[in-house]
Amino acid sequence: MSDDDAVETGSSSRSDNVGGTLSLTSPTRRRRVAALVVVLALGVGGLASAQPQAPPEPPPRFDLTAQFTFLGTTGNSETSSLGLGAELAWRPDPWEHLAKAKFVRNETDDVLSARSFVALYRASRRLNERLSAYGQYDFQRDIFAGIEQRHIVEGGLSYLAIRQPRQRLRFDAGLGYLYENHPLDEHFDSMTISLGARYEADISATAKFTYEPRYLVTVSDAGAYRFEQEAALTAALTSLLSLKLSHSVRYSAQPPVGFKNTDTIAAVSLVAKIRRAQ
């Protein structure tokens, strides 16, 4: 047998120690490679976990936001849309207070075609880094959707599932009571079960995306459930002013007689925000 034949037949046994091609046909070699992969994975994981992770910045102690929306057309038809909104957040540790209100009005050829007002107050107390207890009150008035007045009082728990520097995700679950007036002095009231969430993502240093869905089940009539959601993209123009694109959906499975199930609002707003740090 020639020297070349000896090298060829012995290459698979020596390739573990010589810089040749490593064969994985042998069980021993497979075990060695598997052990090497595990060691490398543990090493990389250890290095990654050893690297300092920047903790998310605490929210400011005080937030005040005001937004304004206006759209007008003239010519073959005259339409105008006006939207006003405000939001106030105050966070005296371990509490957080949130109050917000929004007003929308539409006119077509000098005839009022839509007008709604919604408001919310929420107080929450942090129990630990992830869990909070909250209580809130919702009010809505929208004659064009068949709602003269809607009142919802609710209490529950909130869990912060994701808390990272660039994204946050919160889940809510609560019990409450709903009272609603309809046209012609009709009314509806029921205990409620609600499930909600809020997702925030910092797309860049000047842009932010938020999404808030909420599902409300009425205990006395499960078929009369409600669903609401709002998606918004906010981009900073200056340190004070931002441009906000938003889309809201309100769905009622059993609206008052003569009214539709779904209302949507799409808006482009100018937002002014004042913040006070911790």
C-alpha positions as CSV (number, residue, x, y, z in Angstrom):
1,M,0.0,0.0,0.0
2,S,1.4,3.4,-1.0
3,D,1.9,6.4,1.3
4,D,-0.8,8.2,-0.6
5,D,-3.2,5.3,0.1
6,A,-2.3,5.4,3.8
7,V,-3.0,9.1,4.0
8,E,-6.4,8.7,2.2
9,T,-7.6,5.8,4.4
10,G,-6.4,7.4,7.6
11,S,-7.6,10.9,6.9
12,S,-10.9,10.4,8.6
13,S,-9.3,9.2,11.8
14,R,-6.7,12.1,11.8
15,S,-9.0,14.9,10.8
16,D,-9.9,15.5,14.4
17,N,-6.4,16.7,15.0
18,V,-5.3,17.9,11.6
19,G,-6.8,20.9,9.7
20,G,-8.8,18.7,7.2
21,T,-12.4,18.1,6.6
22,L,-14.2,16.8,9.7
23,S,-16.3,13.8,9.1
24,L,-19.6,13.4,11.1
25,T,-20.2,9.8,10.3
26,S,-18.7,8.5,13.5
27,P,-20.8,8.5,16.7
28,T,-17.8,9.7,18.6
29,R,-17.2,12.6,16.3
30,R,-20.9,13.6,16.5
31,R,-20.8,13.6,20.2
32,R,-17.7,15.8,20.1
33,V,-19.3,18.2,17.7
34,A,-22.5,18.3,19.8
35,A,-20.5,19.0,22.9
36,L,-18.6,21.8,21.1
37,V,-21.9,23.4,19.9
38,V,-23.3,23.3,23.5
39,V,-20.1,24.9,24.9
40,L,-20.1,27.6,22.3
41,A,-23.9,28.3,22.8
42,L,-23.4,28.5,26.6
43,G,-20.4,30.8,26.1
44,V,-22.2,33.1,23.7
45,G,-25.3,33.1,26.0
46,G,-23.1,33.9,29.0
47,L,-21.4,36.8,27.1
48,A,-24.8,38.1,26.0
49,S,-26.2,38.0,29.5
50,A,-23.1,39.5,30.9
51,Q,-23.5,42.6,28.7
52,P,-25.2,45.4,30.6
53,Q,-28.8,45.9,29.4
54,A,-30.0,49.5,29.4
55,P,-33.0,49.7,31.7
56,P,-36.0,51.5,30.3
57,E,-36.2,55.1,31.3
58,P,-38.9,55.9,33.9
59,P,-41.9,57.8,32.5
60,P,-42.0,61.5,33.3
61,R,-43.8,62.5,36.5
62,F,-46.1,64.9,34.6
63,D,-47.5,64.7,31.0
64,L,-49.9,67.2,29.4
65,T,-50.9,66.7,25.7
66,A,-53.3,68.7,23.6
67,Q,-54.3,67.9,20.0
68,F,-56.1,69.8,17.3
69,T,-57.6,68.5,14.0
70,F,-59.4,70.5,11.3
71,L,-60.4,69.6,7.8
72,G,-62.5,71.8,5.5
73,T,-63.6,71.6,1.8
74,T,-65.5,74.1,-0.4
75,G,-66.8,74.0,-3.9
76,N,-69.4,71.4,-5.0
77,S,-69.9,70.6,-1.3
78,E,-68.9,72.2,1.9
79,T,-67.7,70.0,4.7
80,S,-65.8,70.7,7.9
81,S,-64.4,68.4,10.5
82,L,-63.1,69.6,13.9
83,G,-61.4,67.5,16.5
84,L,-60.1,68.5,19.9
85,G,-58.4,66.3,22.5
86,A,-56.4,66.5,25.7
87,E,-54.6,64.0,27.9
88,L,-53.1,64.5,31.4
89,A,-50.9,62.0,33.2
90,W,-49.6,62.5,36.8
91,R,-47.4,59.8,38.4
92,P,-46.7,60.3,42.1
93,D,-45.0,57.0,42.9
94,P,-46.5,54.3,43.3
95,W,-49.7,55.9,41.8
96,E,-50.5,56.9,38.3
97,H,-53.5,59.1,37.3
98,L,-54.6,59.5,33.7
99,A,-57.4,61.8,32.4
100,K,-58.3,62.2,28.8
101,A,-61.1,63.6,26.6
102,K,-61.8,63.9,22.9
103,F,-64.4,65.8,20.9
104,V,-65.3,65.3,17.2
105,R,-67.7,67.3,15.1
106,N,-68.6,67.1,11.4
107,E,-70.7,69.3,9.2
108,T,-71.8,68.8,5.6
109,D,-73.4,71.7,3.7
110,D,-74.0,73.5,7.1
111,V,-75.8,70.4,8.4
112,L,-74.4,68.7,11.5
113,S,-73.6,65.1,10.5
114,A,-71.6,63.8,13.4
115,R,-70.7,64.8,16.9
116,S,-69.2,62.7,19.7
117,F,-67.5,63.2,23.1
118,V,-65.6,60.6,25.0
119,A,-63.8,61.0,28.3
120,L,-61.9,58.7,30.7
121,Y,-60.3,58.9,34.1
122,R,-58.0,56.1,35.4
123,A,-56.1,55.7,38.6
124,S,-53.7,52.8,39.1
125,R,-51.4,51.7,41.9
126,R,-48.3,49.6,41.3
127,L,-48.2,46.5,43.3
128,N,-44.8,45.3,42.0
129,E,-42.6,45.8,38.9
130,R,-45.2,44.1,36.7
131,L,-48.6,44.1,38.4
132,S,-50.9,47.0,39.1
133,A,-54.4,47.5,40.4
134,Y,-56.6,50.1,38.6
135,G,-60.0,51.7,38.7
136,Q,-61.5,53.8,35.9
137,Y,-64.5,55.6,34.7
138,D,-65.6,56.0,31.0
139,F,-68.1,58.4,29.6
140,Q,-69.4,58.6,26.0
141,R,-72.0,60.7,24.2
142,D,-72.7,60.1,20.5
143,I,-76.2,61.0,19.4
144,F,-75.4,59.9,15.8
145,A,-74.5,56.4,17.1
146,G,-77.7,56.2,19.2
147,I,-75.9,56.9,22.5
148,E,-77.2,59.8,24.6
149,Q,-75.0,58.8,27.6
150,R,-72.8,55.8,28.4
151,H,-71.2,55.4,31.8
152,I,-68.8,52.5,32.7
153,V,-67.2,52.1,36.1
154,E,-64.6,49.4,36.3
155,G,-61.8,48.0,38.4
156,G,-59.2,45.3,37.8
157,L,-55.6,44.3,37.4
158,S,-53.0,45.3,34.9
159,Y,-49.9,43.3,33.9
160,L,-46.9,44.7,32.2
161,A,-45.8,41.8,30.0
162,I,-43.1,43.6,28.0
163,R,-41.0,46.4,29.6
164,Q,-38.1,47.2,27.3
165,P,-36.4,50.5,26.3
166,R,-38.1,50.6,22.9
167,Q,-41.4,48.6,23.4
168,R,-43.9,48.0,26.1
169,L,-47.0,45.8,26.3
170,R,-49.7,45.9,29.0
171,F,-52.7,43.6,29.5
172,D,-55.8,44.6,31.5
173,A,-58.6,42.5,32.9
174,G,-61.5,44.0,34.9
175,L,-65.1,43.9,36.2
176,G,-67.5,46.8,36.0
177,Y,-70.9,48.1,35.5
178,L,-72.4,49.8,32.4
179,Y,-75.4,52.1,32.2
180,E,-76.4,53.4,28.8
181,N,-79.2,55.8,27.6
182,H,-80.6,55.4,24.1
183,P,-83.0,57.7,22.2
184,L,-86.7,57.6,23.2
185,D,-85.7,57.1,26.8
186,E,-84.6,53.6,26.3
187,H,-81.7,52.4,28.5
188,F,-79.5,49.3,29.0
189,D,-77.5,48.4,32.1
190,S,-75.4,45.4,33.0
191,M,-72.4,44.1,34.8
192,T,-69.4,43.9,32.5
193,I,-66.2,41.9,32.0
194,S,-63.4,43.7,30.1
195,L,-60.2,42.6,28.5
196,G,-57.8,45.2,27.1
197,A,-54.2,45.9,26.1
198,R,-51.8,48.7,25.2
199,Y,-48.8,48.3,23.0
200,E,-46.2,51.0,22.5
201,A,-43.2,50.8,20.2
202,D,-40.5,53.5,19.7
203,I,-39.9,53.2,15.9
204,S,-37.1,55.8,16.1
205,A,-35.9,58.6,18.4
206,T,-38.7,60.8,17.0
207,A,-41.5,58.4,16.0
208,K,-43.8,56.2,18.2
209,F,-46.6,53.7,17.4
210,T,-49.4,52.8,19.8
211,Y,-52.2,50.3,19.7
212,E,-55.0,50.0,22.2
213,P,-57.8,47.3,21.8
214,R,-60.5,46.7,24.3
215,Y,-63.2,44.0,24.5
216,L,-66.3,44.5,26.7
217,V,-68.7,41.7,27.5
218,T,-72.1,42.6,29.1
219,V,-73.0,39.8,31.5
220,S,-76.8,40.3,31.2
221,D,-76.6,39.8,27.4
222,A,-73.4,38.4,26.1
223,G,-74.5,39.1,22.5
224,A,-74.4,42.8,23.2
225,Y,-70.6,43.0,23.5
226,R,-68.5,46.0,22.5
227,F,-65.1,46.2,20.9
228,E,-62.9,49.3,20.5
229,Q,-59.5,49.9,19.2
230,E,-57.2,52.8,18.3
231,A,-53.9,52.7,16.4
232,A,-51.8,55.8,16.2
233,L,-48.4,56.9,14.7
234,T,-46.8,60.0,16.2
235,A,-43.8,61.8,14.7
236,A,-42.1,64.7,16.4
237,L,-41.7,67.9,14.5
238,T,-40.1,69.9,17.2
239,S,-39.4,69.4,20.9
240,L,-43.0,70.7,21.6
241,L,-45.0,69.8,18.5
242,S,-45.8,66.4,16.8
243,L,-47.9,65.1,13.9
244,K,-50.3,62.3,14.8
245,L,-52.0,59.9,12.4
246,S,-54.8,57.9,14.1
247,H,-57.5,55.4,13.3
248,S,-60.3,54.4,15.7
249,V,-62.9,51.8,15.5
250,R,-66.0,51.4,17.8
251,Y,-68.1,48.3,17.3
252,S,-71.4,47.4,19.1
253,A,-72.8,43.9,18.4
254,Q,-76.3,45.2,19.3
255,P,-76.6,48.9,18.5
256,P,-79.9,50.8,19.1
257,V,-82.6,50.2,16.5
258,G,-81.9,52.1,13.3
259,F,-78.2,52.6,13.9
260,K,-75.2,50.8,12.4
261,N,-72.8,48.5,14.3
262,T,-69.5,50.2,13.4
263,D,-68.1,53.8,13.7
264,T,-64.6,54.7,12.5
265,I,-62.6,57.9,12.9
266,A,-59.4,58.6,10.9
267,A,-57.6,61.8,11.8
268,V,-54.4,63.7,11.2
269,S,-53.7,65.9,14.2
270,L,-51.2,68.5,15.4
271,V,-50.1,67.6,19.0
272,A,-48.5,69.7,21.6
273,K,-46.9,68.0,24.6
274,I,-45.4,69.4,27.8
275,R,-43.4,67.0,30.1
276,R,-41.9,67.3,33.5
277,A,-39.2,64.8,34.4
278,Q,-38.9,62.9,37.7
